[in-house]
Amino acid sequence: MSSIPPRYSRITGTGSFLPPDRLSNEALAARLARDGIETSDQWIVERTGIRARHFAAADVTSSDLALPAARHALEAAGRSAAEVDLIIVATSTPDMVFPSTACLLQRKLGVAGCAAFDVQAVCSGFVYALTVADAMIRTGAATCALVVGTEVFSRILDFKDRTTCVLFGDGAGAVVLEASDQPGLLASELHADGRHVEILCTPGTVSGGQVLGDPLLKMDGQAVFKLAVGVLESAARAVLAKAGRSEADIDWLIPHQANIRIMQGTAKKLKLPMDKLVVTVDEHGNTSAASIPLALDVAVRSGRIRRGDTVMLEGVGGGFTWGAVLLDY
């Protein structure tokens, strides 16, 4: 009796999209100054490494940003939307309360029938979504998955709070993940600790047609920083152990693009040289669930990440959630 060969998943295409409105630190500082809020390019760069971000127009939604990112990923994979049998969208800024942004993206892609749903793990969302897609492919529930991270965080920013409004931007990133007889995603690790909900949240909701609570982002930056570096290191080491690899096997580290200090701290703990760290936070800001696939696509299209490279993806975000994926690209 012949045994069934193992089934794996591999990334076959990447894509991304940024809204055209690029807002430099100087432009943002001028905008805030009109409301009496003081900040500067130097202040932002020294604390975060961010020099610019992109904001979507008022009528542009998360699914609107997701659509060109998804099309670019499908084109890179040599696939049509009709060949996709699973769509997972990671977002904290959905178009509607329901249906899911994934279903809206499915309609915009002009296809129907495949499973489509959202994952909400804030800035860890893409790592969560990729892990779910990998599991579904490995079990035979899907063969060709479109995994997207997309956000319009500019909609939930408090522009009277300079400690948070300078950090975030809008954008989308996507990958096509397909079944393979060769390992691609090697291992993953997901965690959450709801005891830390308050340190990063948007505590508003809709009730009776009105906003109940505060619909703007709240963050305790010091608490997030303190937790982030430690949990990212532990998740990375757990994934390496699962995959039977070591830090020396990592060709590229793509952490969530939140703050250059957190990113550099994580690389240092993993004993990785800074030239193995993919950085896009300077130009994109923190795009939450979109940040990892955005950075991945930039690195792939620039020729830095090539087939056969081993890549570590890491996310950390509100919830408090965190996770990591190790893959051979």
C-alpha positions as CSV (number, residue, x, y, z in Angstrom):
1,M,0.0,0.0,0.0
2,S,1.6,3.3,-1.1
3,S,1.8,6.2,1.4
4,I,0.3,9.6,0.6
5,P,3.1,12.1,-0.1
6,P,3.3,15.1,2.3
7,R,1.6,18.3,1.2
8,Y,3.2,21.7,1.8
9,S,2.6,25.3,0.8
10,R,4.8,27.8,-0.9
11,I,4.5,31.5,-1.8
12,T,4.4,31.7,-5.6
13,G,3.7,35.5,-6.0
14,T,3.8,38.7,-4.0
15,G,2.1,42.1,-4.6
16,S,1.5,45.4,-2.9
17,F,-0.2,48.8,-3.3
18,L,0.1,52.2,-1.6
19,P,-2.3,55.0,-2.0
20,P,-0.8,57.8,-4.1
21,D,-0.9,60.5,-1.3
22,R,2.5,60.4,0.3
23,L,2.7,62.5,3.4
24,S,6.2,63.4,4.6
25,N,7.0,64.2,8.2
26,E,7.3,67.8,7.3
27,A,3.9,67.8,5.7
28,L,2.3,66.0,8.6
29,A,4.0,68.4,11.1
30,A,2.5,71.4,9.2
31,R,-0.9,69.8,9.2
32,L,-0.7,69.2,13.0
33,A,0.6,72.7,13.6
34,R,-2.7,74.1,12.3
35,D,-4.4,72.5,15.3
36,G,-1.7,73.6,17.7
37,I,0.1,70.2,17.9
38,E,3.9,70.5,17.7
39,T,6.1,67.8,16.2
40,S,9.0,67.7,13.7
41,D,10.8,65.5,11.2
42,Q,13.7,65.1,13.6
43,W,11.4,64.2,16.6
44,I,9.6,61.5,14.5
45,V,12.7,60.0,12.9
46,E,14.7,59.8,16.1
47,R,12.0,57.9,17.9
48,T,10.6,55.8,15.1
49,G,12.7,55.8,12.0
50,I,9.6,57.0,10.0
51,R,10.1,59.6,7.3
52,A,6.8,59.4,5.4
53,R,3.6,57.4,5.1
54,H,0.7,57.1,2.6
55,F,-2.9,58.1,3.4
56,A,-5.9,56.9,1.4
57,A,-8.4,59.3,0.0
58,A,-11.7,59.6,2.0
59,D,-13.7,57.4,-0.3
60,V,-11.0,54.6,-0.6
61,T,-11.6,51.5,1.5
62,S,-9.4,48.6,2.6
63,S,-10.8,46.4,-0.1
64,D,-10.0,49.1,-2.7
65,L,-6.3,49.0,-1.6
66,A,-6.4,45.2,-1.5
67,L,-7.5,44.8,-5.1
68,P,-4.4,46.0,-6.9
69,A,-2.1,44.3,-4.4
70,A,-4.0,41.0,-5.0
71,R,-3.8,41.5,-8.8
72,H,-0.1,42.1,-8.6
73,A,0.4,38.9,-6.5
74,L,-1.7,36.9,-8.9
75,E,0.2,38.2,-11.9
76,A,3.5,37.3,-10.2
77,A,2.3,33.8,-9.5
78,G,0.9,33.3,-13.0
79,R,-2.5,32.7,-11.7
80,S,-6.0,34.1,-12.4
81,A,-8.4,35.0,-9.7
82,A,-10.6,32.1,-10.9
83,E,-7.9,29.7,-9.8
84,V,-8.0,30.9,-6.2
85,D,-10.0,28.6,-3.9
86,L,-9.4,30.5,-0.6
87,I,-9.2,34.3,0.2
88,I,-8.1,35.4,3.6
89,V,-7.8,39.1,4.4
90,A,-6.1,40.4,7.6
91,T,-7.4,43.8,8.5
92,S,-8.4,45.9,11.6
93,T,-10.1,48.5,9.4
94,P,-12.7,46.6,7.4
95,D,-15.0,48.3,4.9
96,M,-18.1,47.4,6.8
97,V,-19.2,45.8,10.1
98,F,-20.1,42.9,7.8
99,P,-19.7,41.3,5.3
100,S,-16.0,40.6,5.5
101,T,-13.5,42.6,3.5
102,A,-12.5,39.3,1.9
103,C,-16.0,38.8,0.4
104,L,-15.9,42.4,-0.9
105,L,-12.5,41.7,-2.4
106,Q,-13.8,38.5,-4.0
107,R,-16.5,40.4,-5.7
108,K,-14.1,43.1,-7.0
109,L,-11.9,40.3,-8.4
110,G,-14.9,39.1,-10.3
111,V,-15.0,35.6,-8.9
112,A,-17.4,33.6,-6.6
113,G,-17.7,30.3,-4.8
114,C,-14.4,30.0,-2.9
115,A,-14.1,30.4,0.8
116,A,-13.5,34.0,1.9
117,F,-13.1,35.5,5.4
118,D,-11.2,38.0,7.5
119,V,-8.7,37.5,10.3
120,Q,-8.4,40.2,13.0
121,A,-5.2,40.1,14.9
122,V,-4.2,43.7,14.3
123,C,-0.5,44.1,13.3
124,S,0.0,40.3,13.7
125,G,-2.9,39.7,11.3
126,F,-0.9,38.7,8.2
127,V,1.2,36.1,10.1
128,Y,-2.0,34.7,11.6
129,A,-3.7,34.6,8.1
130,L,-0.7,33.0,6.5
131,T,-0.6,30.3,9.1
132,V,-4.3,29.6,8.7
133,A,-3.9,29.4,4.9
134,D,-0.9,27.1,5.2
135,A,-2.9,24.8,7.5
136,M,-5.8,24.6,5.1
137,I,-3.5,23.8,2.2
138,R,-1.7,21.1,4.1
139,T,-5.0,19.4,5.0
140,G,-6.3,19.6,1.5
141,A,-9.0,22.2,2.2
142,A,-7.4,24.6,-0.2
143,T,-4.9,24.5,-3.1
144,C,-4.4,28.1,-4.1
145,A,-4.9,30.8,-1.5
146,L,-4.8,34.6,-1.8
147,V,-3.6,36.0,1.6
148,V,-3.9,39.8,2.0
149,G,-3.1,42.4,4.6
150,T,-4.8,45.7,4.0
151,E,-5.4,48.8,6.2
152,V,-6.7,52.4,6.2
153,F,-5.4,53.2,9.7
154,S,-5.6,56.9,8.9
155,R,-9.4,56.6,9.6
156,I,-8.9,55.7,13.3
157,L,-6.0,58.1,14.2
158,D,-6.3,60.8,16.8
159,F,-4.5,63.8,15.2
160,K,-4.4,65.5,18.5
161,D,-2.1,62.8,19.9
162,R,1.3,63.3,18.3
163,T,2.6,60.1,19.9
164,T,0.4,57.9,17.8
165,C,-0.8,59.8,14.7
166,V,2.7,60.1,13.3
167,L,3.2,56.3,13.4
168,F,0.6,54.9,11.0
169,G,-0.1,54.7,7.3
170,D,-2.4,53.0,4.8
171,G,-1.5,50.3,2.3
172,A,-2.0,46.7,1.2
173,G,0.2,43.6,0.6
174,A,-0.7,40.2,-0.7
175,V,0.8,36.8,-1.5
176,V,-0.4,33.8,-3.4
177,L,0.2,30.6,-1.4
178,E,-0.1,27.3,-3.3
179,A,0.1,23.6,-2.6
180,S,3.5,22.1,-3.2
181,D,5.4,18.8,-2.8
182,Q,8.4,20.8,-1.6
183,P,8.4,22.6,1.8
184,G,7.9,26.4,1.7
185,L,6.4,27.4,4.9
186,L,8.5,25.5,7.4
187,A,7.0,26.4,10.7
188,S,4.8,29.0,12.5
189,E,4.1,30.1,16.0
190,L,1.1,32.1,17.1
191,H,0.3,33.6,20.5
192,A,-2.0,36.1,22.3
193,D,-2.3,37.6,25.8
194,G,-5.6,39.3,26.4
195,R,-4.4,40.7,29.7
196,H,-2.7,43.5,27.7
197,V,-5.8,44.6,25.7
198,E,-5.6,48.2,27.0
199,I,-2.0,49.0,25.9
200,L,-3.1,49.1,22.2
201,C,-6.7,49.3,21.2
202,T,-9.5,51.2,19.5
203,P,-12.2,50.9,22.1
204,G,-15.2,52.3,20.2
205,T,-18.1,50.3,18.6
206,V,-21.4,50.9,16.9
207,S,-24.6,50.7,18.8
208,G,-28.0,51.9,17.7
209,G,-26.5,53.8,14.8
210,Q,-24.2,55.8,17.0
211,V,-20.5,55.4,18.0
212,L,-20.3,53.9,21.5
213,G,-17.0,54.7,23.3
214,D,-13.9,56.1,21.6
215,P,-13.3,55.1,17.9
216,L,-9.8,56.4,17.8
217,L,-6.6,54.4,18.4
218,K,-5.0,54.4,21.9
219,M,-1.5,53.2,22.7
220,D,0.8,52.9,25.6
221,G,4.0,53.1,23.5
222,Q,6.4,52.2,26.3
223,A,4.4,49.1,27.3
224,V,4.1,47.9,23.7
225,F,7.9,48.4,23.2
226,K,8.7,46.5,26.3
227,L,6.6,43.5,25.4
228,A,7.3,43.5,21.7
229,V,11.1,42.8,21.6
230,G,10.8,40.0,24.1
231,V,7.9,38.1,22.5
232,L,9.3,38.5,19.0
233,E,12.6,36.9,20.1
234,S,10.8,34.0,21.8
235,A,8.5,33.4,18.8
236,A,11.4,33.5,16.4
237,R,13.4,31.0,18.5
238,A,10.4,28.7,18.8
239,V,9.9,28.7,15.0
240,L,13.5,28.0,14.4
241,A,13.4,25.0,16.8
242,K,10.3,23.6,15.1
243,A,12.0,23.9,11.7
244,G,15.3,22.4,12.9
245,R,17.1,25.6,11.8
246,S,19.3,28.2,13.6
247,E,19.7,32.0,13.4
248,A,22.6,31.4,11.0
249,D,20.1,30.0,8.5
250,I,18.0,33.2,8.2
251,D,18.8,35.1,5.1
252,W,16.2,37.8,5.7
253,L,14.3,39.1,8.7
254,I,11.0,40.9,8.0
255,P,9.5,42.0,11.2
256,H,6.3,44.0,11.5
257,Q,7.3,47.5,10.4
258,A,6.3,49.5,13.5
259,N,9.4,51.1,14.9
260,I,13.0,50.9,13.8
261,R,14.2,50.5,17.4
262,I,12.0,47.4,17.9
263,M,13.1,46.0,14.6
264,Q,16.8,46.5,15.2
265,G,16.4,45.2,18.8
266,T,14.9,42.0,17.4
267,A,17.6,41.5,14.8
268,K,20.3,42.1,17.5
269,K,18.8,39.4,19.8
270,L,18.9,37.0,16.9
271,K,22.5,37.9,16.2
272,L,21.6,39.0,12.7
273,P,23.5,41.8,10.9
274,M,21.4,44.8,10.1
275,D,21.9,44.3,6.4
276,K,19.6,41.2,6.7
277,L,16.8,43.3,8.1
278,V,14.2,44.4,5.5
279,V,13.1,47.9,6.4
280,T,10.2,49.8,4.8
281,V,8.9,51.6,7.9
282,D,10.9,54.7,6.9
283,E,8.7,55.2,3.8
284,H,5.4,53.4,4.7
285,G,5.1,54.0,8.5
286,N,3.2,51.3,10.4
287,T,0.6,49.8,8.1
288,S,-0.5,47.2,10.6
289,A,-1.5,43.9,9.0
290,A,-0.3,45.2,5.6
291,S,3.3,45.9,6.8
292,I,4.8,42.5,6.5
293,P,3.5,41.6,3.0
294,L,4.3,45.1,1.8
295,A,7.9,44.8,3.0
296,L,8.1,41.2,1.5
297,D,6.9,42.4,-1.9
298,V,9.4,45.4,-1.9
299,A,12.3,43.0,-1.1
300,V,11.2,40.5,-3.7
301,R,10.7,43.0,-6.5
302,S,14.0,44.8,-5.7
303,G,15.8,41.5,-6.1
304,R,17.0,41.2,-2.5
305,I,14.9,38.1,-1.7
306,R,15.4,35.4,-4.2
307,R,14.1,31.9,-4.7
308,G,15.7,29.6,-2.1
309,D,16.2,32.3,0.5
310,T,15.1,31.6,4.1
311,V,12.9,34.3,5.4
312,M,11.6,35.0,9.0
313,L,8.3,36.9,9.2
314,E,7.3,38.3,12.6
315,G,4.3,40.2,13.8
316,V,3.2,41.8,17.0
317,G,0.1,43.9,17.7
318,G,-2.9,44.8,19.8
319,G,-4.7,42.0,21.5
320,F,-1.9,41.5,22.6
321,T,-1.0,39.2,19.7
322,W,2.3,38.0,18.3
323,G,3.6,35.3,16.0
324,A,6.3,34.3,13.5
325,V,6.6,32.2,10.3
326,L,9.8,30.7,8.9
327,L,9.7,30.0,5.2
328,D,11.9,29.0,2.3
329,Y,11.0,31.4,-0.5
